[in-house]
Amino acid sequence: MSRLEDRLGHAFADPGLLEQALTHRSAADARGGQLDSNERLEFLGDRVLGLVMAEWLIERFPGEREGNLTRRLSALVAWETLAKVGEAIGLADSIRIPPGEARAGLRGRQTVLADALEAVLGAVYRDGGLDAARGIIRRHWAALIEADAKPPVSAKNRLQEYTLARGQGLPVYRVVSAAGPSHAPFFVIAVLAGGREAEGAGDSKRAAELAAAEAWLAEVDG
């Protein structure tokens, strides 16, 4: 815990908050409705991150309109970005998961990392207030906010723009398969666009949809 606090840059006055933030629901007490899991703190941290990031983007890009700011915000708070930040912090090793689930690779799932990081931000907010959370976010997202000179566009949006520009209508996504327990799902999703279909897989529907869109676009680029 102390090593994680050092990497985060925040020493908890109430270490119990950090412990709860690192407790995946698979390790929570089912008899208590899993209220000791990190899901409630994740809910809070998601809002804290969105507020701090919106405030930062307004400050950093004073000449951009709302639409571009929204695209930047969406990319910076997406689970893929959260997972990257969580990996950089070394968060995975600290997440509380039952041994069986750990052996199955649950700890390394990007969505699990992303959820835990949001929970940690919620815990920091409750422990030290908005200034403490803002300091962590600005420290660990600094390189990411400077990485794109232009507002990023997700693969799903790029695919949609591609098909609409050619009069091919909107892409249609469908679930090919869904497997695994509720806390560790695995989806395969296909996208049909412009008469062609491509598939993608991921541990959430959104991740699988993005992978499918990327696969479709890769065939065009190739």
N, CA and C atoms as a LAMMPS dump frame, in Angstrom:
ITEM: TIMESTEP
0
ITEM: NUMBER OF ATOMS
666
ITEM: BOX BOUNDS ff ff ff
-5.0000000000000000e+02 5.0000000000000000e+02
-5.0000000000000000e+02 5.0000000000000000e+02
-5.0000000000000000e+02 5.0000000000000000e+02
ITEM: ATOMS id mol type element x y z
1 1 1 N 0.823 -1.202 0
2 1 2 C 0 0 0
3 1 3 C 0.861 1.258 0
4 2 1 N 1.911 1.258 0.806
5 2 2 C 2.757 2.451 0.891
6 2 3 C 3.465 2.715 -0.432
7 3 1 N 3.872 1.641 -1.127
8 3 2 C 4.522 1.822 -2.425
9 3 3 C 3.537 2.404 -3.442
10 4 1 N 2.301 1.937 -3.39
11 4 2 C 1.29 2.469 -4.289
12 4 3 C 1.008 3.933 -3.96
13 5 1 N 0.943 4.256 -2.688
14 5 2 C 0.744 5.649 -2.299
15 5 3 C 1.873 6.531 -2.833
16 6 1 N 3.095 6.025 -2.781
17 6 2 C 4.234 6.785 -3.308
18 6 3 C 4.083 7.027 -4.805
19 7 1 N 3.658 5.998 -5.525
20 7 2 C 3.494 6.145 -6.973
21 7 3 C 2.345 7.082 -7.308
22 8 1 N 1.302 7.02 -6.512
23 8 2 C 0.165 7.918 -6.731
24 8 3 C 0.518 9.358 -6.389
25 9 1 N 1.29 9.516 -5.32
26 9 2 C 1.589 10.85 -4.828
27 9 3 C 0.58 11.325 -3.808
28 10 1 N -0.016 10.368 -3.059
29 10 2 C -0.976 10.732 -2.016
30 10 3 C -0.879 9.738 -0.869
31 11 1 N -0.683 10.234 0.342
32 11 2 C -0.671 9.393 1.541
33 11 3 C -2.054 9.467 2.189
34 12 1 N -2.71 8.332 2.328
35 12 2 C -4.077 8.303 2.831
36 12 3 C -4.137 8.5 4.333
37 13 1 N -4.976 9.441 4.753
38 13 2 C -5.266 9.583 6.176
39 13 3 C -6.127 8.408 6.64
40 14 1 N -6.969 7.898 5.733
41 14 2 C -7.811 6.738 6.022
42 14 3 C -7.43 5.624 5.044
43 15 1 N -6.5 4.745 5.423
44 15 2 C -6.057 3.667 4.521
45 15 3 C -7.18 2.73 4.109
46 16 1 N -8.247 2.68 4.905
47 16 2 C -9.373 1.823 4.563
48 16 3 C -10.017 2.201 3.236
49 17 1 N -9.96 3.471 2.895
50 17 2 C -10.514 3.91 1.613
51 17 3 C -9.723 3.331 0.449
52 18 1 N -8.41 3.316 0.576
53 18 2 C -7.583 2.748 -0.482
54 18 3 C -7.81 1.238 -0.576
55 19 1 N -7.925 0.583 0.581
56 19 2 C -8.17 -0.861 0.577
57 19 3 C -9.48 -1.181 -0.134
58 20 1 N -10.528 -0.396 0.134
59 20 2 C -11.807 -0.633 -0.527
60 20 3 C -11.693 -0.363 -2.028
61 21 1 N -10.951 0.678 -2.401
62 21 2 C -10.788 1.014 -3.819
63 21 3 C -10.102 -0.101 -4.593
64 22 1 N -9.324 -0.917 -3.905
65 22 2 C -8.572 -1.989 -4.552
66 22 3 C -9.258 -3.351 -4.434
67 23 1 N -10.475 -3.385 -3.885
68 23 2 C -11.195 -4.64 -3.691
69 23 3 C -12.163 -4.874 -4.838
70 24 1 N -11.798 -5.79 -5.725
71 24 2 C -12.676 -6.165 -6.834
72 24 3 C -13.906 -6.875 -6.273
73 25 1 N -15.019 -6.762 -6.988
74 25 2 C -16.255 -7.348 -6.451
75 25 3 C -16.17 -8.857 -6.261
76 26 1 N -15.274 -9.524 -6.993
77 26 2 C -15.111 -10.964 -6.814
78 26 3 C -14.504 -11.297 -5.456
79 27 1 N -13.863 -10.311 -4.806
80 27 2 C -13.246 -10.518 -3.49
81 27 3 C -14.057 -9.881 -2.374
82 28 1 N -15.211 -9.284 -2.721
83 28 2 C -16.027 -8.589 -1.724
84 28 3 C -16.919 -9.569 -0.967
85 29 1 N -17.509 -9.085 0.105
86 29 2 C -18.366 -9.902 0.966
87 29 3 C -19.774 -9.953 0.382
88 30 1 N -20.141 -11.099 -0.141
89 30 2 C -21.47 -11.241 -0.75
90 30 3 C -22.573 -11.077 0.285
91 31 1 N -22.287 -11.442 1.534
92 31 2 C -23.311 -11.342 2.581
93 31 3 C -23.683 -9.893 2.858
94 32 1 N -22.768 -8.976 2.593
95 32 2 C -23.041 -7.555 2.804
96 32 3 C -23.417 -6.833 1.533
97 33 1 N -23.859 -7.584 0.524
98 33 2 C -24.256 -6.969 -0.725
99 33 3 C -23.084 -6.424 -1.517
100 34 1 N -21.87 -6.896 -1.218
101 34 2 C -20.644 -6.461 -1.889
102 34 3 C -20.401 -4.958 -1.758
103 35 1 N -20.929 -4.388 -0.683
104 35 2 C -20.746 -2.947 -0.476
105 35 3 C -19.32 -2.605 -0.064
106 36 1 N -18.525 -3.643 0.246
107 36 2 C -17.12 -3.39 0.554
108 36 3 C -16.252 -3.469 -0.705
109 37 1 N -16.875 -3.656 -1.875
110 37 2 C -16.105 -3.671 -3.127
111 37 3 C -15.818 -2.238 -3.559
112 38 1 N -15.113 -2.111 -4.685
113 38 2 C -14.722 -0.776 -5.129
114 38 3 C -15.747 -0.114 -6.05
115 39 1 N -16.926 -0.725 -6.212
116 39 2 C -17.872 -0.216 -7.2
117 39 3 C -18.435 1.159 -6.84
118 40 1 N -18.716 1.415 -5.579
119 40 2 C -19.258 2.726 -5.197
120 40 3 C -18.193 3.82 -5.365
121 41 1 N -16.959 3.501 -4.996
122 41 2 C -15.88 4.47 -5.185
123 41 3 C -15.58 4.682 -6.665
124 42 1 N -15.742 3.638 -7.462
125 42 2 C -15.583 3.758 -8.912
126 42 3 C -16.612 4.746 -9.468
127 43 1 N -17.843 4.621 -9.003
128 43 2 C -18.921 5.538 -9.406
129 43 3 C -18.539 6.981 -9.1
130 44 1 N -17.99 7.211 -7.922
131 44 2 C -17.578 8.551 -7.525
132 44 3 C -16.365 9.016 -8.324
133 45 1 N -15.376 8.147 -8.466
134 45 2 C -14.148 8.52 -9.168
135 45 3 C -14.371 8.872 -10.619
136 46 1 N -15.327 8.207 -11.249
137 46 2 C -15.664 8.515 -12.637
138 46 3 C -16.102 9.967 -12.765
139 47 1 N -16.913 10.431 -11.824
140 47 2 C -17.398 11.824 -11.853
141 47 3 C -16.281 12.802 -11.515
142 48 1 N -15.431 12.443 -10.577
143 48 2 C -14.308 13.308 -10.21
144 48 3 C -13.371 13.477 -11.404
145 49 1 N -13.043 12.377 -12.066
146 49 2 C -12.16 12.443 -13.23
147 49 3 C -12.772 13.301 -14.328
148 50 1 N -14.055 13.109 -14.593
149 50 2 C -14.707 13.898 -15.635
150 50 3 C -14.684 15.382 -15.341
151 51 1 N -14.943 15.753 -14.084
152 51 2 C -14.939 17.168 -13.706
153 51 3 C -13.55 17.77 -13.832
154 52 1 N -12.558 17.097 -13.267
155 52 2 C -11.192 17.632 -13.294
156 52 3 C -10.679 17.713 -14.727
157 53 1 N -10.985 16.702 -15.533
158 53 2 C -10.506 16.706 -16.91
159 53 3 C -11.189 17.797 -17.724
160 54 1 N -12.487 17.997 -17.526
161 54 2 C -13.194 19.06 -18.244
162 54 3 C -12.621 20.426 -17.875
163 55 1 N -12.37 20.623 -16.618
164 55 2 C -11.771 21.873 -16.137
165 55 3 C -10.4 22.089 -16.778
166 56 1 N -9.609 21.036 -16.848
167 56 2 C -8.245 21.1 -17.404
168 56 3 C -8.278 21.389 -18.894
169 57 1 N -9.193 20.738 -19.621
170 57 2 C -9.278 20.938 -21.061
171 57 3 C -9.71 22.363 -21.415
172 58 1 N -10.634 22.915 -20.654
173 58 2 C -11.043 24.309 -20.863
174 58 3 C -9.842 25.239 -20.709
175 59 1 N -9.027 24.939 -19.728
176 59 2 C -7.827 25.74 -19.456
177 59 3 C -6.751 25.53 -20.516
178 60 1 N -6.543 24.269 -20.913
179 60 2 C -5.436 23.938 -21.817
180 60 3 C -5.714 24.309 -23.265
181 61 1 N -6.981 24.229 -23.688
182 61 2 C -7.334 24.51 -25.081
183 61 3 C -8.39 25.624 -25.14
184 62 1 N -7.991 26.851 -24.829
185 62 2 C -8.959 27.955 -24.728
186 62 3 C -9.621 28.314 -26.054
187 63 1 N -9.023 27.906 -27.172
188 63 2 C -9.591 28.274 -28.465
189 63 3 C -10.468 27.215 -29.1
190 64 1 N -10.688 26.084 -28.411
191 64 2 C -11.458 25 -29.008
192 64 3 C -12.93 25.067 -28.626
193 65 1 N -13.773 24.654 -29.582
194 65 2 C -15.213 24.622 -29.345
195 65 3 C -15.6 23.362 -28.575
196 66 1 N -16.846 23.342 -28.151
197 66 2 C -17.338 22.271 -27.27
198 66 3 C -17.195 20.888 -27.883
199 67 1 N -17.453 20.767 -29.205
200 67 2 C -17.377 19.464 -29.842
201 67 3 C -15.988 18.848 -29.769
202 68 1 N -14.966 19.641 -30.033
203 68 2 C -13.59 19.141 -29.965
204 68 3 C -13.188 18.815 -28.535
205 69 1 N -13.62 19.649 -27.597
206 69 2 C -13.324 19.374 -26.19
207 69 3 C -13.977 18.066 -25.751
208 70 1 N -15.186 17.828 -26.237
209 70 2 C -15.883 16.595 -25.893
210 70 3 C -15.137 15.373 -26.413
211 71 1 N -14.596 15.448 -27.637
212 71 2 C -13.837 14.325 -28.185
213 71 3 C -12.57 14.083 -27.37
214 72 1 N -11.902 15.155 -26.986
215 72 2 C -10.705 14.992 -26.149
216 72 3 C -11.071 14.356 -24.812
217 73 1 N -12.144 14.855 -24.205
218 73 2 C -12.575 14.332 -22.905
219 73 3 C -12.9 12.843 -23.005
220 74 1 N -13.645 12.471 -24.033
221 74 2 C -14.033 11.066 -24.193
222 74 3 C -12.815 10.163 -24.281
223 75 1 N -11.779 10.614 -25.01
224 75 2 C -10.57 9.794 -25.151
225 75 3 C -9.787 9.716 -23.851
226 76 1 N -9.734 10.798 -23.114
227 76 2 C -8.906 10.853 -21.906
228 76 3 C -9.527 10.121 -20.722
229 77 1 N -10.845 9.924 -20.739
230 77 2 C -11.495 9.204 -19.629
231 77 3 C -11.952 7.82 -20.056
232 78 1 N -11.621 7.409 -21.293
233 78 2 C -12.011 6.078 -21.783
234 78 3 C -11.279 4.997 -21.004
235 79 1 N -11.878 3.806 -20.97
236 79 2 C -11.272 2.714 -20.192
237 79 3 C -9.889 2.355 -20.72
238 80 1 N -9.676 2.506 -22.042
239 80 2 C -8.357 2.192 -22.591
240 80 3 C -7.285 3.101 -21.993
241 81 1 N -7.619 4.389 -21.872
242 81 2 C -6.676 5.346 -21.296
243 81 3 C -6.474 5.077 -19.812
244 82 1 N -7.559 4.815 -19.115
245 82 2 C -7.466 4.508 -17.687
246 82 3 C -6.592 3.277 -17.453
247 83 1 N -6.751 2.271 -18.316
248 83 2 C -5.94 1.056 -18.173
249 83 3 C -4.457 1.365 -18.363
250 84 1 N -4.128 2.217 -19.338
251 84 2 C -2.733 2.591 -19.558
252 84 3 C -2.154 3.302 -18.342
253 85 1 N -2.925 4.222 -17.78
254 85 2 C -2.457 4.929 -16.589
255 85 3 C -2.303 3.957 -15.428
256 86 1 N -3.274 3.057 -15.274
257 86 2 C -3.19 2.06 -14.207
258 86 3 C -1.967 1.175 -14.346
259 87 1 N -1.648 0.786 -15.586
260 87 2 C -0.452 -0.025 -15.824
261 87 3 C 0.806 0.75 -15.469
262 88 1 N 0.85 2.025 -15.836
263 88 2 C 2.023 2.846 -15.548
264 88 3 C 2.239 3.011 -14.044
265 89 1 N 1.154 3.081 -13.31
266 89 2 C 1.24 3.216 -11.854
267 89 3 C 1.588 1.884 -11.194
268 90 1 N 1.371 0.778 -11.899
269 90 2 C 1.581 -0.542 -11.302
270 90 3 C 0.428 -0.945 -10.418
271 91 1 N -0.774 -0.57 -10.823
272 91 2 C -1.955 -0.779 -9.994
273 91 3 C -2.365 -2.242 -9.899
274 92 1 N -2.138 -3.009 -10.956
275 92 2 C -2.651 -4.384 -11.015
276 92 3 C -2.2 -5.23 -9.836
277 93 1 N -0.96 -5.09 -9.429
278 93 2 C -0.424 -5.929 -8.346
279 93 3 C -1.125 -5.695 -7.022
280 94 1 N -1.789 -4.556 -6.885
281 94 2 C -2.42 -4.208 -5.608
282 94 3 C -3.91 -4.529 -5.553
283 95 1 N -4.506 -4.905 -6.672
284 95 2 C -5.941 -5.174 -6.695
285 95 3 C -6.234 -6.491 -5.984
286 96 1 N -7.213 -6.487 -5.083
287 96 2 C -7.59 -7.673 -4.324
288 96 3 C -8.543 -8.53 -5.147
289 97 1 N -8.076 -9.719 -5.516
290 97 2 C -8.84 -10.664 -6.334
291 97 3 C -8.6 -12.061 -5.77
292 98 1 N -9.611 -12.936 -5.719
293 98 2 C -9.403 -14.299 -5.235
294 98 3 C -8.341 -15.015 -6.064
295 99 1 N -7.587 -15.923 -5.442
296 99 2 C -6.494 -16.613 -6.143
297 99 3 C -6.921 -17.281 -7.442
298 100 1 N -8.096 -17.906 -7.432
299 100 2 C -8.557 -18.58 -8.642
300 100 3 C -8.774 -17.62 -9.79
301 101 1 N -9.364 -16.472 -9.489
302 101 2 C -9.597 -15.463 -10.53
303 101 3 C -8.271 -14.843 -10.976
304 102 1 N -7.344 -14.701 -10.053
305 102 2 C -6.035 -14.159 -10.418
306 102 3 C -5.319 -15.087 -11.385
307 103 1 N -5.399 -16.391 -11.128
308 103 2 C -4.76 -17.361 -12.025
309 103 3 C -5.407 -17.338 -13.411
310 104 1 N -6.688 -16.979 -13.459
311 104 2 C -7.4 -16.908 -14.74
312 104 3 C -7.093 -15.614 -15.491
313 105 1 N -6.311 -14.732 -14.865
314 105 2 C -5.898 -13.507 -15.549
315 105 3 C -6.8 -12.314 -15.331
316 106 1 N -7.715 -12.406 -14.352
317 106 2 C -8.655 -11.301 -14.136
318 106 3 C -7.941 -10.006 -13.773
319 107 1 N -6.875 -10.1 -12.984
320 107 2 C -6.173 -8.904 -12.524
321 107 3 C -5.615 -8.075 -13.687
322 108 1 N -5.258 -8.737 -14.771
323 108 2 C -4.66 -8.03 -15.894
324 108 3 C -5.649 -7.486 -16.904
325 109 1 N -6.94 -7.743 -16.709
326 109 2 C -7.929 -7.231 -17.663
327 109 3 C -7.968 -5.713 -17.623
328 110 1 N -8.043 -5.114 -18.791
329 110 2 C -7.996 -3.652 -18.86
330 110 3 C -9.191 -3.005 -18.166
331 111 1 N -10.372 -3.613 -18.29
332 111 2 C -11.535 -3.019 -17.641
333 111 3 C -11.414 -3.078 -16.116
334 112 1 N -10.803 -4.143 -15.607
335 112 2 C -10.601 -4.247 -14.156
336 112 3 C -9.636 -3.159 -13.684
337 113 1 N -8.563 -2.954 -14.44
338 113 2 C -7.614 -1.888 -14.122
339 113 3 C -8.277 -0.523 -14.171
340 114 1 N -9.058 -0.291 -15.222
341 114 2 C -9.713 1.003 -15.381
342 114 3 C -10.68 1.273 -14.229
343 115 1 N -11.474 0.264 -13.871
344 115 2 C -12.425 0.431 -12.769
345 115 3 C -11.699 0.703 -11.45
346 116 1 N -10.601 -0.012 -11.221
347 116 2 C -9.851 0.175 -9.982
348 116 3 C -9.245 1.576 -9.916
349 117 1 N -8.755 2.071 -11.045
350 117 2 C -8.176 3.414 -11.035
351 117 3 C -9.239 4.464 -10.739
352 118 1 N -10.414 4.326 -11.333
353 118 2 C -11.504 5.253 -11.011
354 118 3 C -11.846 5.176 -9.525
355 119 1 N -11.859 3.972 -8.975
356 119 2 C -12.149 3.808 -7.549
357 119 3 C -11.078 4.477 -6.689
358 120 1 N -9.825 4.358 -7.1
359 120 2 C -8.74 5.006 -6.357
360 120 3 C -8.927 6.521 -6.386
361 121 1 N -9.303 7.069 -7.532
362 121 2 C -9.543 8.517 -7.617
363 121 3 C -10.702 8.921 -6.707
364 122 1 N -11.74 8.079 -6.648
365 122 2 C -12.841 8.359 -5.731
366 122 3 C -12.388 8.312 -4.287
367 123 1 N -11.515 7.364 -3.966
368 123 2 C -10.988 7.25 -2.603
369 123 3 C -10.125 8.462 -2.253
370 124 1 N -9.303 8.908 -3.185
371 124 2 C -8.464 10.091 -2.953
372 124 3 C -9.347 11.312 -2.715
373 125 1 N -10.406 11.442 -3.505
374 125 2 C -11.323 12.577 -3.327
375 125 3 C -11.95 12.555 -1.936
376 126 1 N -12.389 11.386 -1.497
377 126 2 C -13 11.3 -0.176
378 126 3 C -11.98 11.53 0.933
379 127 1 N -10.754 11.134 0.691
380 127 2 C -9.713 11.245 1.713
381 127 3 C -9.106 12.651 1.777
382 128 1 N -8.888 13.261 0.624
383 128 2 C -8.167 14.537 0.601
384 128 3 C -8.844 15.661 -0.131
385 129 1 N -10.023 15.404 -0.69
386 129 2 C -10.749 16.451 -1.384
387 129 3 C -10.364 16.584 -2.851
388 130 1 N -10.974 17.57 -3.5
389 130 2 C -10.796 17.739 -4.942
390 130 3 C -9.364 18.134 -5.308
391 131 1 N -8.72 18.93 -4.485
392 131 2 C -7.341 19.335 -4.801
393 131 3 C -6.407 18.136 -4.857
394 132 1 N -6.588 17.201 -3.941
395 132 2 C -5.745 16 -3.937
396 132 3 C -5.979 15.173 -5.19
397 133 1 N -7.252 14.992 -5.558
398 133 2 C -7.573 14.236 -6.766
399 133 3 C -7.057 14.952 -8.01
400 134 1 N -7.21 16.267 -8.036
401 134 2 C -6.734 17.047 -9.182
402 134 3 C -5.224 16.89 -9.351
403 135 1 N -4.488 16.899 -8.273
404 135 2 C -3.04 16.755 -8.357
405 135 3 C -2.626 15.433 -8.962
406 136 1 N -3.295 14.348 -8.57
407 136 2 C -2.974 13.025 -9.115
408 136 3 C -3.325 12.955 -10.592
409 137 1 N -4.494 13.445 -10.957
410 137 2 C -4.921 13.39 -12.352
411 137 3 C -3.982 14.204 -13.234
412 138 1 N -3.633 15.383 -12.814
413 138 2 C -2.757 16.225 -13.637
414 138 3 C -1.345 15.644 -13.73
415 139 1 N -0.935 14.944 -12.725
416 139 2 C 0.399 14.336 -12.753
417 139 3 C 0.431 13.139 -13.712
418 140 1 N -0.566 12.283 -13.628
419 140 2 C -0.518 11.023 -14.366
420 140 3 C -1.149 11.094 -15.758
421 141 1 N -1.872 12.146 -16.053
422 141 2 C -2.437 12.327 -17.394
423 141 3 C -1.707 13.403 -18.198
424 142 1 N -0.675 14.002 -17.642
425 142 2 C -0.012 15.136 -18.297
426 142 3 C 0.476 14.796 -19.693
427 143 1 N 1.167 13.671 -19.843
428 143 2 C 1.696 13.297 -21.166
429 143 3 C 0.567 13 -22.136
430 144 1 N -0.526 12.441 -21.65
431 144 2 C -1.636 12.067 -22.52
432 144 3 C -2.383 13.285 -23.049
433 145 1 N -2.543 14.288 -22.214
434 145 2 C -3.284 15.464 -22.653
435 145 3 C -2.493 16.259 -23.685
436 146 1 N -1.17 16.096 -23.674
437 146 2 C -0.324 16.806 -24.634
438 146 3 C -0.031 15.977 -25.879
439 147 1 N -0.474 14.725 -25.899
440 147 2 C -0.061 13.81 -26.966
441 147 3 C -0.698 14.133 -28.309
442 148 1 N -1.941 14.605 -28.31
443 148 2 C -2.652 14.827 -29.567
444 148 3 C -2.819 16.309 -29.847
445 149 1 N -2.19 16.762 -30.926
446 149 2 C -2.355 18.161 -31.321
447 149 3 C -3.789 18.422 -31.76
448 150 1 N -4.395 17.407 -32.422
449 150 2 C -5.784 17.508 -32.843
450 150 3 C -6.65 16.617 -31.96
451 151 1 N -7.922 16.979 -31.809
452 151 2 C -8.811 16.122 -31.008
453 151 3 C -8.866 14.712 -31.578
454 152 1 N -8.7 13.682 -30.758
455 152 2 C -8.711 12.295 -31.253
456 152 3 C -10.106 11.865 -31.686
457 153 1 N -10.139 10.914 -32.595
458 153 2 C -11.402 10.345 -33.062
459 153 3 C -11.318 8.831 -32.903
460 154 1 N -12.284 8.226 -32.238
461 154 2 C -12.255 6.788 -31.993
462 154 3 C -12.49 6.022 -33.279
463 155 1 N -12.132 4.741 -33.261
464 155 2 C -12.324 3.892 -34.437
465 155 3 C -13.798 3.817 -34.829
466 156 1 N -14.698 3.771 -33.868
467 156 2 C -16.124 3.724 -34.187
468 156 3 C -16.571 4.997 -34.893
469 157 1 N -16.087 6.141 -34.421
470 157 2 C -16.452 7.398 -35.066
471 157 3 C -15.838 7.51 -36.458
472 158 1 N -14.588 7.049 -36.597
473 158 2 C -13.941 7.108 -37.916
474 158 3 C -14.665 6.213 -38.916
475 159 1 N -15.088 5.041 -38.46
476 159 2 C -15.836 4.14 -39.334
477 159 3 C -17.165 4.774 -39.739
478 160 1 N -17.842 5.375 -38.778
479 160 2 C -19.121 6.021 -39.073
480 160 3 C -18.936 7.16 -40.072
481 161 1 N -17.903 7.974 -39.866
482 161 2 C -17.633 9.075 -40.788
483 161 3 C -17.333 8.536 -42.194
484 162 1 N -16.598 7.428 -42.262
485 162 2 C -16.224 6.825 -43.543
486 162 3 C -17.472 6.375 -44.313
487 163 1 N -18.354 5.647 -43.634
488 163 2 C -19.526 5.115 -44.334
489 163 3 C -20.526 6.216 -44.69
490 164 1 N -20.731 7.168 -43.8
491 164 2 C -21.683 8.242 -44.085
492 164 3 C -21.201 9.112 -45.243
493 165 1 N -19.892 9.34 -45.302
494 165 2 C -19.345 10.153 -46.385
495 165 3 C -19.555 9.496 -47.745
496 166 1 N -19.739 8.17 -47.772
497 166 2 C -19.92 7.42 -49.018
498 166 3 C -21.353 6.959 -49.218
499 167 1 N -22.255 7.511 -48.419
500 167 2 C -23.669 7.177 -48.558
501 167 3 C -24.004 5.743 -48.218
502 168 1 N -23.211 5.129 -47.339
503 168 2 C -23.399 3.716 -47.004
504 168 3 C -24.17 3.504 -45.703
505 169 1 N -24.663 4.575 -45.112
506 169 2 C -25.429 4.455 -43.881
507 169 3 C -24.562 4.208 -42.66
508 170 1 N -25.235 3.942 -41.546
509 170 2 C -24.527 3.73 -40.289
510 170 3 C -24.055 2.29 -40.145
511 171 1 N -22.88 2.064 -39.538
512 171 2 C -22.439 0.698 -39.233
513 171 3 C -23.415 0.022 -38.268
514 172 1 N -23.554 -1.28 -38.411
515 172 2 C -24.448 -2.052 -37.542
516 172 3 C -23.607 -3.068 -36.77
517 173 1 N -23.722 -3.044 -35.446
518 173 2 C -22.959 -3.942 -34.585
519 173 3 C -23.883 -5.036 -34.042
520 174 1 N -23.359 -6.252 -33.952
521 174 2 C -24.136 -7.344 -33.358
522 174 3 C -23.214 -8.227 -32.513
523 175 1 N -23.78 -8.773 -31.458
524 175 2 C -23.027 -9.66 -30.579
525 175 3 C -22.956 -11.043 -31.21
526 176 1 N -21.748 -11.505 -31.482
527 176 2 C -21.547 -12.851 -32.024
528 176 3 C -21.573 -13.873 -30.893
529 177 1 N -20.898 -13.556 -29.796
530 177 2 C -20.894 -14.452 -28.638
531 177 3 C -20.557 -13.665 -27.388
532 178 1 N -21.01 -14.19 -26.269
533 178 2 C -20.714 -13.611 -24.957
534 178 3 C -20.472 -14.756 -23.99
535 179 1 N -19.331 -14.747 -23.324
536 179 2 C -18.976 -15.843 -22.434
537 179 3 C -18.357 -15.3 -21.158
538 180 1 N -18.166 -16.185 -20.183
539 180 2 C -17.519 -15.814 -18.935
540 180 3 C -18.5 -15.348 -17.883
541 181 1 N -18.044 -15.304 -16.613
542 181 2 C -18.896 -14.823 -15.513
543 181 3 C -19.129 -13.331 -15.615
544 182 1 N -20.061 -12.828 -14.838
545 182 2 C -20.442 -11.413 -14.93
546 182 3 C -19.285 -10.474 -14.604
547 183 1 N -18.362 -10.912 -13.728
548 183 2 C -17.254 -10.031 -13.365
549 183 3 C -16.053 -10.195 -14.296
550 184 1 N -16.129 -11.114 -15.251
551 184 2 C -15.032 -11.301 -16.2
552 184 3 C -15.581 -11.762 -17.551
553 185 1 N -16.425 -10.938 -18.182
554 185 2 C -17.047 -11.355 -19.44
555 185 3 C -16.072 -11.273 -20.612
556 186 1 N -16.443 -11.932 -21.705
557 186 2 C -15.655 -11.866 -22.933
558 186 3 C -16.632 -11.837 -24.103
559 187 1 N -16.542 -10.796 -24.921
560 187 2 C -17.478 -10.59 -26.01
561 187 3 C -16.77 -10.665 -27.359
562 188 1 N -17.482 -11.212 -28.336
563 188 2 C -17.085 -11.124 -29.732
564 188 3 C -18.209 -10.402 -30.457
565 189 1 N -17.872 -9.317 -31.128
566 189 2 C -18.87 -8.486 -31.803
567 189 3 C -18.458 -8.289 -33.25
568 190 1 N -19.449 -8.337 -34.133
569 190 2 C -19.215 -8.096 -35.551
570 190 3 C -19.822 -6.757 -35.946
571 191 1 N -19.176 -6.075 -36.877
572 191 2 C -19.721 -4.838 -37.42
573 191 3 C -19.918 -5.028 -38.919
574 192 1 N -21.093 -4.639 -39.394
575 192 2 C -21.407 -4.682 -40.816
576 192 3 C -21.497 -3.245 -41.321
577 193 1 N -20.673 -2.917 -42.305
578 193 2 C -20.644 -1.562 -42.845
579 193 3 C -20.206 -1.618 -44.3
580 194 1 N -20.906 -0.9 -45.147
581 194 2 C -20.529 -0.86 -46.551
582 194 3 C -20.493 -2.221 -47.211
583 195 1 N -21.346 -3.14 -46.754
584 195 2 C -21.387 -4.464 -47.35
585 195 3 C -20.296 -5.411 -46.887
586 196 1 N -19.446 -4.972 -45.954
587 196 2 C -18.379 -5.833 -45.441
588 196 3 C -18.525 -5.983 -43.936
589 197 1 N -18.046 -7.105 -43.437
590 197 2 C -18.156 -7.388 -42.006
591 197 3 C -16.779 -7.682 -41.418
592 198 1 N -16.586 -7.257 -40.184
593 198 2 C -15.353 -7.557 -39.455
594 198 3 C -15.714 -7.826 -38.01
595 199 1 N -14.87 -8.595 -37.326
596 199 2 C -15.126 -8.959 -35.929
597 199 3 C -14.037 -8.434 -35.011
598 200 1 N -14.423 -8.224 -33.766
599 200 2 C -13.475 -7.833 -32.735
600 200 3 C -13.876 -8.461 -31.415
601 201 1 N -12.933 -8.596 -30.511
602 201 2 C -13.197 -9.218 -29.207
603 201 3 C -12.68 -8.317 -28.096
604 202 1 N -13.292 -8.452 -26.908
605 202 2 C -12.85 -7.663 -25.763
606 202 3 C -13.592 -8.06 -24.513
607 203 1 N -13.164 -7.507 -23.377
608 203 2 C -13.803 -7.867 -22.113
609 203 3 C -14.943 -6.925 -21.741
610 204 1 N -15.42 -6.15 -22.711
611 204 2 C -16.652 -5.378 -22.589
612 204 3 C -17.219 -5.218 -23.993
613 205 1 N -18.51 -4.92 -24.087
614 205 2 C -19.096 -4.733 -25.415
615 205 3 C -18.434 -3.564 -26.132
616 206 1 N -18.156 -2.507 -25.402
617 206 2 C -17.534 -1.347 -26.026
618 206 3 C -16.15 -1.689 -26.566
619 207 1 N -15.374 -2.437 -25.797
620 207 2 C -14.037 -2.818 -26.245
621 207 3 C -14.114 -3.677 -27.498
622 208 1 N -15.073 -4.608 -27.529
623 208 2 C -15.217 -5.476 -28.693
624 208 3 C -15.696 -4.691 -29.908
625 209 1 N -16.579 -3.721 -29.704
626 209 2 C -17.037 -2.88 -30.81
627 209 3 C -15.89 -2.063 -31.384
628 210 1 N -15.068 -1.493 -30.514
629 210 2 C -13.906 -0.739 -30.979
630 210 3 C -12.952 -1.628 -31.769
631 211 1 N -12.732 -2.843 -31.263
632 211 2 C -11.839 -3.774 -31.958
633 211 3 C -12.404 -4.152 -33.32
634 212 1 N -13.719 -4.317 -33.401
635 212 2 C -14.351 -4.649 -34.679
636 212 3 C -14.207 -3.492 -35.668
637 213 1 N -14.435 -2.269 -35.188
638 213 2 C -14.291 -1.091 -36.051
639 213 3 C -12.855 -0.95 -36.533
640 214 1 N -11.903 -1.18 -35.632
641 214 2 C -10.487 -1.101 -36.012
642 214 3 C -10.139 -2.16 -37.054
643 215 1 N -10.684 -3.362 -36.893
644 215 2 C -10.436 -4.436 -37.858
645 215 3 C -11.003 -4.089 -39.22
646 216 1 N -12.203 -3.504 -39.231
647 216 2 C -12.833 -3.097 -40.496
648 216 3 C -11.974 -2.036 -41.187
649 217 1 N -11.562 -1.028 -40.432
650 217 2 C -10.764 0.056 -41.011
651 217 3 C -9.388 -0.447 -41.474
652 218 1 N -8.827 -1.417 -40.752
653 218 2 C -7.524 -1.957 -41.125
654 218 3 C -7.586 -2.631 -42.495
655 219 1 N -8.719 -3.257 -42.811
656 219 2 C -8.868 -3.887 -44.125
657 219 3 C -8.891 -2.826 -45.228
658 220 1 N -9.504 -1.687 -44.959
659 220 2 C -9.551 -0.592 -45.934
660 220 3 C -8.155 -0.001 -46.109
661 221 1 N -7.489 0.26 -44.978
662 221 2 C -6.152 0.869 -45.026
663 221 3 C -5.142 -0.082 -45.683
664 222 1 N -5.366 -1.413 -45.455
665 222 2 C -4.453 -2.378 -46.019
666 222 3 C -4.59 -2.489 -47.531
